[in-house]
Amino acid sequence: MLPEHSVDIDVDIDWPVAEQRVLRFGYFGQEEKAAIRLFLCNVSGCLTNCQIYTSVSGEDLVAINARDVAGIQMLQREDIEVILISSVNEPLSRGLLEKVAQQARCGLRIGEQQKGLEVELLMREKNLRWDEVAFMGSEAEDVDVLSQVGLNGVPCDAPVADLIAAKYICQRPGGHGAIREFAEYILTLEKKSTSQVHQNRIDRAHF
């Protein structure tokens, strides 16, 4: 068994590590295969830390992490479309959402209905299946979408309901590199999946 597929439990702190290994590799060391074409991500709680700052002139401001922007670009270089998605109760104004999407250099979908319905509509527009979509959520209403997409993740400070539904829990909180971490995880799965397909073809050729 490979070291990353096992952990010795000697003290209490080993339990969270063991839990993360199971979430990442499964009980039998098998990772899920990723064939992701679209990555959807919440703005507040994933790309930002949910804090809104006010300038002296009264303008609302938010901060985004350069590591997260780099993670978005990593996915885009692998032909995975990235779209930020907001909820109907989004605290950020439309203008600020558009500015954030521009800074992050990705698409934006401003929610006008329940998020699950919004995602289904988007998938129909792009002719995608659930298993071709990855989603990073950070709100209690995200559980439905998290449970249906092919690959999901949440920041470590997401609501308990999201943490329970998540297949991957980032070590970083929202707005502090969680998107970059999840992007690396997606690409790692894709690389291993491609490698496995190649190996299977070799094995069949020599059977």
Backbone torsions as a table, in degrees:
resi	resn	phi	psi	omega
1	MET	NA	134.9	179.9
2	LEU	-69.7	150.0	-178.8
3	PRO	-55.8	-37.9	-177.5
4	GLU	-72.3	-10.4	179.6
5	HIS	-97.2	2.2	-177.6
6	SER	-142.1	162.6	176.6
7	VAL	-155.6	137.7	175.5
8	ASP	-83.6	129.5	179.1
9	ILE	-102.9	100.4	-179.8
10	ASP	-110.9	-34.4	-179.4
11	VAL	-130.4	168.4	-176.0
12	ASP	-57.0	-35.1	-175.8
13	ILE	-65.9	-17.5	-179.8
14	ASP	-73.7	-22.5	-177.3
15	TRP	-62.9	-47.0	177.5
16	PRO	-60.2	-34.5	178.7
17	VAL	-65.9	-45.1	179.5
18	ALA	-62.1	-41.1	179.7
19	GLU	-61.6	-42.2	-179.5
20	GLN	-66.3	-35.9	177.7
21	ARG	-63.4	-42.5	179.4
22	VAL	-64.6	-42.6	179.0
23	LEU	-62.5	-36.6	-175.5
24	ARG	-82.5	-42.8	-172.2
25	PHE	-108.5	-10.8	-177.1
26	GLY	84.2	167.6	-177.0
27	TYR	-67.0	-26.1	-177.0
28	PHE	-112.3	20.1	175.5
29	GLY	76.1	15.5	-178.6
30	GLN	-100.9	123.6	177.6
31	GLU	-88.4	151.5	178.4
32	GLU	-73.6	145.9	-178.7
33	LYS	-84.2	133.0	-178.7
34	ALA	-107.2	130.1	173.2
35	ALA	-132.6	60.8	-170.6
36	ILE	-84.4	131.2	177.1
37	ARG	-114.4	-19.4	-177.9
38	LEU	-138.9	132.2	175.9
39	PHE	-115.0	118.1	177.3
40	LEU	-105.7	141.6	-175.0
41	CYS	-147.5	136.2	174.2
42	ASN	-64.0	150.0	174.4
43	VAL	-81.5	-68.5	179.6
44	SER	-70.6	126.7	177.5
45	GLY	95.5	-17.0	176.5
46	CYS	-118.7	-63.3	177.9
47	LEU	-77.4	-33.2	176.5
48	THR	-115.1	167.4	-179.6
49	ASN	-94.5	17.2	178.8
50	CYS	74.6	4.1	178.1
51	GLN	-94.1	136.7	176.6
52	ILE	-116.5	124.4	-179.3
53	TYR	-101.2	151.7	178.4
54	THR	-118.7	126.2	179.9
55	SER	-76.8	171.5	179.4
56	VAL	-60.3	-30.5	-179.3
57	SER	-82.3	-1.3	179.0
58	GLY	91.7	7.8	-179.2
59	GLU	-82.6	135.7	176.7
60	ASP	-75.7	138.2	-179.1
61	LEU	-134.8	149.3	171.8
62	VAL	-134.4	160.1	178.9
63	ALA	-113.1	140.1	173.1
64	ILE	-122.7	150.0	-174.2
65	ASN	-88.4	133.4	-179.3
66	ALA	-61.2	-30.6	178.3
67	ARG	-64.3	-37.5	179.6
68	ASP	-68.2	-39.2	176.9
69	VAL	-62.6	-40.8	178.1
70	ALA	-63.5	-38.1	178.2
71	GLY	-64.1	-40.5	176.7
72	ILE	-61.1	-43.7	-179.7
73	GLN	-66.8	-33.3	176.6
74	MET	-60.4	-43.4	179.0
75	LEU	-66.3	-42.9	-179.1
76	GLN	-62.6	-35.8	178.3
77	ARG	-65.5	-22.4	177.9
78	GLU	-97.7	20.7	177.7
79	ASP	63.6	30.8	173.0
80	ILE	-102.6	117.3	-179.8
81	GLU	-71.6	138.7	-179.6
82	VAL	-117.2	125.9	178.4
83	ILE	-130.7	126.9	173.3
84	LEU	-80.4	139.7	-178.3
85	ILE	-128.5	135.1	180.0
86	SER	-110.0	159.1	178.9
87	SER	-95.7	170.0	179.1
88	VAL	-65.9	-24.2	179.5
89	ASN	-99.5	21.4	-178.7
90	GLU	-55.8	125.2	180.0
91	PRO	-73.4	-19.7	-178.9
92	LEU	-83.6	143.6	178.5
93	SER	-70.5	161.3	179.1
94	ARG	-58.4	-43.1	-179.8
95	GLY	-61.5	-40.5	-179.9
96	LEU	-70.8	-37.1	176.6
97	LEU	-61.4	-43.7	179.9
98	GLU	-65.0	-37.1	178.8
99	LYS	-66.9	-40.9	179.0
100	VAL	-63.5	-44.4	179.2
101	ALA	-62.9	-36.8	178.5
102	GLN	-66.3	-42.5	178.6
103	GLN	-65.4	-37.1	-179.1
104	ALA	-81.5	-9.9	177.6
105	ARG	60.5	48.9	178.1
106	CYS	-146.9	178.1	-178.2
107	GLY	-76.3	169.2	-179.5
108	LEU	-140.6	133.9	175.4
109	ARG	-124.4	110.9	-179.7
110	ILE	-88.8	115.3	-174.8
111	GLY	-66.6	131.1	176.7
112	GLU	-118.2	1.4	178.5
113	GLN	-150.8	-178.6	179.7
114	GLN	-53.3	138.9	-168.9
115	LYS	-59.1	-39.1	179.1
116	GLY	-59.2	-42.0	178.4
117	LEU	-67.2	-37.3	179.4
118	GLU	-63.9	-42.2	179.5
119	VAL	-67.4	-41.7	178.1
120	GLU	-60.6	-41.1	178.5
121	LEU	-63.7	-43.5	179.2
122	LEU	-62.8	-41.1	179.2
123	MET	-64.6	-39.4	177.8
124	ARG	-64.3	-40.9	179.4
125	GLU	-61.1	-35.3	-176.2
126	LYS	-100.8	3.3	178.9
127	ASN	55.6	51.8	-178.7
128	LEU	-115.8	153.3	173.0
129	ARG	-96.0	163.6	179.2
130	TRP	-58.8	-38.4	-175.8
131	ASP	-73.8	-3.6	176.8
132	GLU	-99.5	5.0	-176.5
133	VAL	-115.8	135.8	171.1
134	ALA	-110.9	142.7	-176.9
135	PHE	-137.6	135.8	174.5
136	MET	-115.6	115.3	-176.7
137	GLY	-111.4	166.4	-178.4
138	SER	-153.0	11.9	-178.3
139	GLU	-129.1	155.3	-178.8
140	ALA	-58.2	-33.1	-178.7
141	GLU	-72.0	-7.2	-176.1
142	ASP	-81.8	-10.1	-174.7
143	VAL	-55.0	-42.4	-178.5
144	ASP	-60.5	-45.9	179.9
145	VAL	-69.1	-42.2	179.8
146	LEU	-56.8	-36.7	-175.8
147	SER	-78.4	-11.3	-175.7
148	GLN	-108.0	-28.6	-175.6
149	VAL	-70.2	162.2	-179.5
150	GLY	-66.7	-32.0	-178.1
151	LEU	-147.4	133.2	-179.9
152	ASN	-136.6	158.9	177.6
153	GLY	-155.1	159.8	177.6
154	VAL	-142.0	152.5	172.6
155	PRO	-67.1	160.4	-177.2
156	CYS	-68.0	-17.2	179.9
157	ASP	-100.9	21.0	177.9
158	ALA	-71.7	162.8	177.3
159	PRO	-59.1	154.7	-177.5
160	VAL	-55.2	-41.2	-179.4
161	ALA	-59.9	-38.8	178.3
162	ASP	-69.2	-40.6	-179.8
163	LEU	-61.4	-37.8	179.5
164	ILE	-69.2	-38.8	-177.3
165	ALA	-80.0	-16.7	-172.5
166	ALA	-74.6	142.8	172.6
167	LYS	-90.4	-25.1	177.0
168	TYR	-135.3	124.0	177.5
169	ILE	-108.3	116.9	-179.0
170	CYS	-66.9	151.2	175.2
171	GLN	-78.9	-20.4	-178.3
172	ARG	-99.0	150.2	177.2
173	PRO	-80.8	168.9	178.3
174	GLY	-61.0	139.1	179.6
175	GLY	81.9	1.9	-176.4
176	HIS	-132.3	37.7	175.7
177	GLY	99.7	5.6	-179.5
178	ALA	-64.3	-38.6	179.7
179	ILE	-64.2	-42.5	178.4
180	ARG	-60.2	-44.0	-179.7
181	GLU	-61.8	-45.6	-179.2
182	PHE	-68.6	-36.0	177.5
183	ALA	-61.6	-42.6	178.4
184	GLU	-63.1	-38.0	178.9
185	TYR	-64.6	-44.6	178.3
186	ILE	-58.7	-47.6	-177.2
187	LEU	-68.2	-33.0	176.3
188	THR	-64.3	-43.6	178.0
189	LEU	-63.2	-42.1	180.0
190	GLU	-63.3	-41.6	-179.3
191	LYS	-63.8	-44.1	-179.2
192	LYS	-69.1	-35.2	178.6
193	SER	-65.1	-44.8	178.3
194	THR	-62.3	-41.7	179.6
195	SER	-63.4	-39.5	-179.8
196	GLN	-67.3	-40.9	177.6
197	VAL	-60.8	-43.6	179.3
198	HIS	-62.3	-43.1	-179.6
199	GLN	-64.9	-40.3	179.0
200	ASN	-62.4	-38.0	178.3
201	ARG	-65.5	-39.6	178.4
202	ILE	-64.2	-44.1	-179.5
203	ASP	-62.1	-42.6	179.7
204	ARG	-66.1	-35.2	-179.2
205	ALA	-66.7	-27.2	-178.0
206	HIS	-103.0	8.0	-178.6
207	PHE	-75.8	NA	NA
